[in-house]
Amino acid sequence: MSKKDYSIWHTEKSAVEENKIRPGFYEREVWFCIMGTNIGYEQDGRGDKFLRPVVIIKKFNKVTSKYSKQNSRN
């Protein structure tokens, strides 16, 4: 397993946390979400924004949902 550089992700994570604009979403939509760098064997987000596609399964309120991560192709 290659060594990961988490410092880049921590910088992006801080920027995401400071952004107070939350987009509206609905169940059954596909979104590219910032998923970050994961510990272990789970697939990391891709590119400079650490994006992965997700399907919104259940919307609980304006900011919380249950989702399913999807595999993305290179």
C-alpha positions as MATLAB code, in Angstrom:
seq = 'MSKKDYSIWHTEKSAVEENKIRPGFYEREVWFCIMGTNIGYEQDGRGDKFLRPVVIIKKFNKVTSKYSKQNSRN';
ca = [
       0.000    0.000    0.000;
       1.405    3.383   -0.996;
       1.855    6.178    1.517;
      -0.895    8.823    1.350;
      -0.436   12.570    1.826;
      -3.312   13.632    4.083;
      -2.159   17.273    4.360;
      -3.669   18.134    0.946;
      -7.017   16.659    2.004;
      -7.001   18.503    5.344;
      -6.569   21.828    3.514;
      -9.530   21.045    1.212;
     -11.608   19.751    4.157;
     -11.144   23.064    5.983;
     -12.345   24.995    2.916;
     -15.421   22.758    2.593;
     -16.293   23.224    6.267;
     -16.110   27.021    5.938;
     -18.490   27.047    2.927;
     -21.954   27.729    4.369;
     -23.816   27.394    1.029;
     -25.602   24.030    0.933;
     -27.111   22.920   -2.400;
     -30.641   21.525   -2.537;
     -30.929   17.829   -3.374;
     -33.611   15.183   -3.837;
     -33.819   11.417   -3.504;
     -32.668    9.374   -6.531;
     -30.349   12.135   -7.767;
     -26.706   11.471   -8.642;
     -24.201   13.984   -7.273;
     -20.433   14.255   -7.333;
     -19.525   14.786   -3.675;
     -16.270   15.682   -1.964;
     -15.363   12.404   -0.250;
     -11.751   13.053    0.716;
      -8.825   10.732    1.285;
      -9.801    7.573    3.121;
      -7.828    5.514    5.596;
      -7.304    1.909    4.550;
      -8.600    0.290    1.376;
     -11.764    2.252    0.567;
     -11.664    4.184   -2.718;
     -10.526    7.805   -2.300;
     -12.127   10.796   -3.942;
     -10.563   11.691   -7.295;
      -8.852   14.818   -8.593;
      -7.972   18.014   -6.789;
     -11.470   18.202   -5.207;
     -11.548   14.518   -4.046;
     -14.862   13.837   -5.833;
     -16.850   10.592   -6.051;
     -20.311    9.953   -7.499;
     -23.091    9.158   -5.023;
     -26.787    8.332   -5.362;
     -29.072   10.011   -2.813;
     -31.182    7.199   -1.323;
     -33.035    8.978    1.490;
     -33.302   12.687    2.344;
     -33.728   13.343    6.081;
     -33.560   17.159    6.048;
     -31.907   20.008    4.096;
     -28.354   18.905    4.906;
     -28.530   15.206    5.865;
     -29.065   12.202    3.632;
     -28.358    8.505    3.260;
     -26.365    7.818    0.113;
     -24.623    5.052   -1.781;
     -21.097    5.641   -3.078;
     -20.601    4.575   -6.669;
     -17.420    3.450   -8.366;
     -16.033    5.890  -10.881;
     -13.939    5.097  -13.907;
     -10.503    6.617  -14.400;
];
